[in-house]
Amino acid sequence: MHTLTVALGERSYPIYIGPGLLDSGLLKQHVRASQVLVVTNETVAPLYLQRVVDSLSGLRVDTLVLPDGEQHKTLDTLERIFDTLMAKRHSRTTTLIALGGGVVGDMVGFAAACYQRGVEFLQVPTTLLAQVDSSVGGKTAVNHPRGKNMIGAFHQPRAVLIDTDVLSTLPERELSAGLAEVIKYGLIRDREFFRWLQSNITALMARDPRALSKAILESCRNKADVVAEDETEQGNRALLNLGHTFGHAIETATGYRLWLHGEAVGAGMMMAAQMSEMLGWMPAEQLAPIRALLEQARLPLTPPGSMTAADFRSLMALDKKVLDGQLRLVLLQGIGAAVVTDQFDVQVLERLLEQSCQH
Amino acid sequence: MHTLTVALGERSYPIYIGPGLLDSGLLKQHVRASQVLVVTNETVAPLYLQRVVDSLSGLRVDTLVLPDGEQHKTLDTLERIFDTLMAKRHSRTTTLIALGGGVVGDMVGFAAACYQRGVEFLQVPTTLLAQVDSSVGGKTAVNHPRGKNMIGAFHQPRAVLIDTDVLSTLPERELSAGLAEVIKYGLIRDREFFRWLQSNITALMARDPRALSKAILESCRNKADVVAEDETEQGNRALLNLGHTFGHAIETATGYRLWLHGEAVGAGMMMAAQMSEMLGWMPAEQLAPIRALLEQARLPLTPPGSMTAADFRSLMALDKKVLDGQLRLVLLQGIGAAVVTDQFDVQVLERLLEQSCQH
């Protein structure tokens, strides 16, 4: 087992990574009082819920099973969590446990941020994407029909428990979607990791446990470093959003239904890389290896055929990275070096959108 | 004009108290970017909305008028604020302005806490209750059908602007409801202020501007001191909840419709005082002056006739002050001295409930 720490002063917490952690007793060690609510979804529940509940024996354990899918990451579903907490009379010392992917983690974290103005929660991510990204760092949210993650809070978990065994049941598409965020760390700040990924992408796609474990560890290490420096995204944390402005537009345009978050980020990163090259900021020869790696991870490289440049324009104007009317994008100066900026030639963005939407 | 400061490090902010502040230009000074959303309710809008909007000339000003009343302090109404922010494309640098009573302030504050994971907001309280209590201190929330203020956040405003002129249009009942929270400060920590209130209650009920101004100033001073010491209610801030556990039960039992919050707190404070006397903690002779002051403020002294002791038991078990199954109450050791404790004889609570519900 590997242990990392997200260093945030009194809000610091451990990330545990290893096989067989789900019912190892580690989870129970991080429950402060006698009452817990385990929230999961209908896909994960039959696979892992009972094992988690069993590992919490001796506590008052309630469970809630939500529908699966990004389209359910709404205020309405959030309300179901509050209803359960109230009906089962959970007090301010309760602990919420998020057992599932990014959707479950984001919603349970936000519910924990708001219930009685803040209770504790633990992350038990069961998708690669949640393990390498959304379960770490305390960003919680639900979607608004007009934009992704628009309603939320910064609320750090007390611990993140990553059982690498659960990846054996992960659908192919979810594996690829998770690898999009893994590749992101290489692109934005870790050229050595990018090279390692180029050498090990076949092993990762074949779910080699050692390769997956290393990819998760390096991703979490990168994420923890960035979050420790900038918890509430006043500065460099925004680099983690490479591909996300384009990606969120894709997800919103497709109703959070057709594309997985990681797939949208994959296409979004390709768009960001192309725009960086068109601006002359990234050497042209670096575009091919990025495309090759995303392709090997079986990620989409272009937005859905139904989207127009006008769709992007309209949806990106609502992105959280718009400050006082000014669109900011994460762009590359090369593999391993990203910047957040609103100082780019808008004509180039226009050309990118037109070209990306010509299928 | 008086200016107080709520001392919270980088989250410190001013409270301005005085006549004619609504359109004095002070509000605009606290807007950081070019975009604001003024949220108010249908009672306040015809009286003051235009003046506030006019005072913000030069900015992009959107407005939203909500229905009036505690029964609308829900997630559904909150969603209307998000819908407006999204439809009008407000970015992360927007400022929300809460123009109204406690319901508007609590909801707008919570919307500001969650929109894009946190934007700035200003409080412009138009009821006495909001001016002396809910607009100061950063507690924001909406109600859950099963309990008051159960879903919320700590999110401090950037400034509180209290125009004492607006009290001239306040309905009688609202004046009394506000005085409940004013009297609370005397009871929990300021015996001298309690004495001043005894001497000036007639002037206050007659809306003497100087008396009201002094009552607001002393209330805000007390509140600011308590909040500066304990922002997120880990300890003494809970003293501000004198009468609120009983009061919240009354509000929930009556569907947030029949009783104003301050009225419920008035009856709740009387119950807390009686219980304190029954426990032998507060000298018996202090009960009469408390009753007299609440009576002169035309506040109810007993819960509604429809409520039973069983109703109280059930509703109080869900109170936020329940920690791991243990009910905590704010009780008095005398006028000007309150304690938060779960160390009381439960039999006495039972007797109090039985006796309070025998109408």
Interface residues (C-beta under 8 A of the other chain):
Chain A: A33 S34 Q35 L75 L78 E79 F82 D83 M86 A87 R89 S91 R92 T93 A113 C114 Y115 Q116 R117 G118 K139 A141 H144 P145 R146 G147 M150 I151 G152 A153 F154 T232 A317 L318 K320 V322 L323 D324 G325
Chain B: A33 S34 Q35 L75 L78 E79 F82 D83 M86 A87 R89 S91 R92 T93 A113 C114 Y115 Q116 R117 G118 K139 A141 H144 P145 R146 G147 M150 I151 G152 A153 F154 T232 A317 L318 K320 V322 L323 D324 G325
